[in-house]
Amino acid sequence: MFDTEEEGEELRVIDYCGERVVLHDYEDCHRPENQPMIQGVPFNPRLRDGFDSTPNDDRDPQEVDDWWGRPFIRSYSWADMVESYSDYINRVSRPGLGDFIPKSREEFDADQEARRIQWFESWPTGVRYDVRCLDGGAWDRSTCLSMVGTLEDALDIARSMAME
């Protein structure tokens, strides 16, 4: 771990997958009791920046105490998943991708339409509910326990996990 200063504050910096990454502070606003709840389950919680890209051993002990073994639900709509052509070009033009040739605009648009159709076939309401839990299933992020098409199903899964 490296320490550095920014605007007079000491920041925690770690090596994560070969890059130096700042670990943002775990604050009161990130605690489970300060999250929107549906039937006792945190719903679209405001988690610390980098929550799902922090090795479990580098987490604030309070974050581990608060979130370890506590399922939560995140919802995603098709609009959350859409990527613009310019964002796609920026993403695939990064150094280190070798001789990768980006899709043409027409190919990209056709691919996006196919993805949209698949999304709505899988999630007819247009919303996907992910049940996640910080439980050690992954070394650096919360575990995706399930992806379902209704809030009721997500709540059932989250509540059953909380009872174990």
C-alpha positions as CSV (number, residue, x, y, z in Angstrom):
1,M,0.0,0.0,0.0
2,F,1.2,3.5,-0.8
3,D,0.1,6.7,0.9
4,T,-0.1,10.0,-0.9
5,E,-1.6,13.3,-0.1
6,E,-4.3,15.2,-2.1
7,E,-5.5,18.5,-0.8
8,G,-4.0,17.9,2.6
9,E,-5.7,14.5,3.0
10,E,-3.8,11.2,3.2
11,L,-5.2,8.7,0.6
12,R,-4.8,5.0,0.6
13,V,-3.4,3.7,-2.6
14,I,-3.0,0.1,-3.5
15,D,-1.7,-2.0,-6.4
16,Y,-4.8,-3.5,-8.0
17,C,-4.4,-5.7,-11.1
18,G,-1.1,-3.9,-12.0
19,E,-2.4,-0.4,-11.5
20,R,-2.2,2.1,-8.6
21,V,-5.7,2.6,-7.3
22,V,-7.0,5.0,-4.7
23,L,-9.2,3.4,-2.0
24,H,-12.0,5.8,-1.2
25,D,-13.0,6.2,2.4
26,Y,-15.8,4.2,3.8
27,E,-18.2,6.8,5.1
28,D,-21.4,6.8,7.2
29,C,-23.5,7.3,4.0
30,H,-22.3,3.9,2.8
31,R,-23.4,2.0,5.8
32,P,-26.4,-0.4,5.4
33,E,-28.7,1.4,7.8
34,N,-28.4,4.5,5.6
35,Q,-29.5,2.8,2.4
36,P,-32.9,2.6,0.8
37,M,-34.5,-0.7,2.0
38,I,-37.3,-2.8,0.6
39,Q,-38.6,-5.4,3.1
40,G,-35.3,-5.1,5.0
41,V,-33.0,-5.6,2.0
42,P,-30.8,-2.8,0.8
43,F,-31.9,-1.7,-2.6
44,N,-29.6,0.1,-5.0
45,P,-27.3,1.0,-2.1
46,R,-24.9,3.9,-2.3
47,L,-21.7,1.9,-1.9
48,R,-18.2,3.3,-1.6
49,D,-16.5,4.2,-5.0
50,G,-14.5,1.1,-5.8
51,F,-16.6,-1.3,-3.7
52,D,-16.5,-3.9,-6.4
53,S,-12.9,-3.4,-7.3
54,T,-11.2,-3.7,-3.8
55,P,-9.4,-6.8,-2.6
56,N,-11.3,-8.0,0.5
57,D,-8.1,-7.9,2.5
58,D,-7.7,-4.1,1.8
59,R,-11.3,-3.2,2.9
60,D,-12.0,-0.9,5.9
61,P,-12.8,-3.3,8.8
62,Q,-16.1,-1.4,9.3
63,E,-17.1,-2.0,5.7
64,V,-16.4,-5.7,6.1
65,D,-18.3,-5.8,9.4
66,D,-21.3,-4.0,7.8
67,W,-21.6,-5.7,4.5
68,W,-20.0,-9.2,4.9
69,G,-22.8,-11.7,4.4
70,R,-25.5,-9.0,3.9
71,P,-27.3,-9.5,0.5
72,F,-28.3,-6.4,-1.4
73,I,-30.2,-5.7,-4.7
74,R,-29.1,-3.6,-7.7
75,S,-31.5,-2.9,-10.5
76,Y,-30.4,-2.2,-14.1
77,S,-32.5,-1.1,-17.1
78,W,-31.6,-1.4,-20.8
79,A,-30.7,2.3,-20.7
80,D,-28.0,1.5,-18.0
81,M,-26.5,-1.0,-20.4
82,V,-26.4,0.9,-23.7
83,E,-23.0,2.0,-25.0
84,S,-22.7,4.8,-27.6
85,Y,-20.6,4.2,-30.7
86,S,-18.1,6.9,-29.5
87,D,-17.7,5.2,-26.1
88,Y,-17.2,1.9,-27.9
89,I,-14.5,3.3,-30.1
90,N,-12.7,4.9,-27.0
91,R,-12.9,1.6,-25.1
92,V,-11.5,-0.6,-27.9
93,S,-8.9,1.9,-29.0
94,R,-6.9,1.6,-25.7
95,P,-3.3,0.7,-26.0
96,G,-2.5,-3.0,-25.6
97,L,-5.4,-4.4,-27.6
98,G,-3.0,-5.2,-30.5
99,D,-4.4,-5.3,-34.0
100,F,-8.0,-5.3,-33.0
101,I,-10.2,-3.7,-35.7
102,P,-13.3,-1.9,-34.3
103,K,-16.7,-2.7,-35.8
104,S,-18.1,-0.3,-38.3
105,R,-21.0,2.0,-37.2
106,E,-23.4,-0.3,-39.1
107,E,-22.0,-3.5,-37.4
108,F,-22.1,-1.8,-34.0
109,D,-25.7,-0.6,-34.5
110,A,-26.8,-4.1,-35.6
111,D,-25.0,-5.6,-32.5
112,Q,-26.7,-3.1,-30.2
113,E,-30.1,-4.0,-31.6
114,A,-29.5,-7.7,-31.2
115,R,-28.4,-7.0,-27.6
116,R,-31.5,-5.0,-27.0
117,I,-33.8,-7.8,-28.3
118,Q,-31.9,-10.3,-26.1
119,W,-32.2,-8.0,-23.1
120,F,-36.0,-7.7,-23.4
121,E,-36.3,-11.5,-24.1
122,S,-34.4,-12.2,-20.8
123,W,-35.9,-9.3,-18.8
124,P,-39.5,-8.6,-20.2
125,T,-40.1,-5.7,-17.8
126,G,-36.9,-4.1,-19.1
127,V,-35.3,-4.3,-15.7
128,R,-32.8,-6.9,-14.3
129,Y,-32.4,-7.3,-10.6
130,D,-29.0,-8.5,-9.4
131,V,-28.8,-10.0,-5.9
132,R,-25.2,-9.5,-4.7
133,C,-23.4,-10.1,-1.4
134,L,-19.9,-9.4,-0.1
135,D,-19.1,-13.0,1.0
136,G,-15.7,-14.0,-0.2
137,G,-17.0,-15.7,-3.3
138,A,-14.7,-13.2,-5.2
139,W,-11.5,-11.9,-3.9
140,D,-12.2,-8.3,-4.9
141,R,-15.9,-7.7,-5.2
142,S,-19.3,-8.7,-4.1
143,T,-20.6,-12.0,-5.4
144,C,-23.4,-12.0,-7.9
145,L,-25.8,-14.5,-6.4
146,S,-28.5,-14.2,-9.0
147,M,-30.0,-12.1,-11.8
148,V,-33.7,-12.2,-12.0
149,G,-36.5,-10.4,-13.8
150,T,-38.7,-9.3,-10.9
151,L,-38.2,-7.5,-7.7
152,E,-40.2,-10.1,-5.8
153,D,-37.9,-12.9,-6.9
154,A,-34.8,-10.8,-6.0
155,L,-36.3,-10.1,-2.5
156,D,-37.0,-13.8,-2.0
157,I,-33.4,-14.7,-2.9
158,A,-31.9,-12.0,-0.7
159,R,-34.1,-12.8,2.3
160,S,-33.3,-16.5,2.0
161,M,-29.6,-15.7,1.9
162,A,-29.8,-13.5,4.9
163,M,-31.4,-16.3,6.9
164,E,-28.6,-18.8,6.2
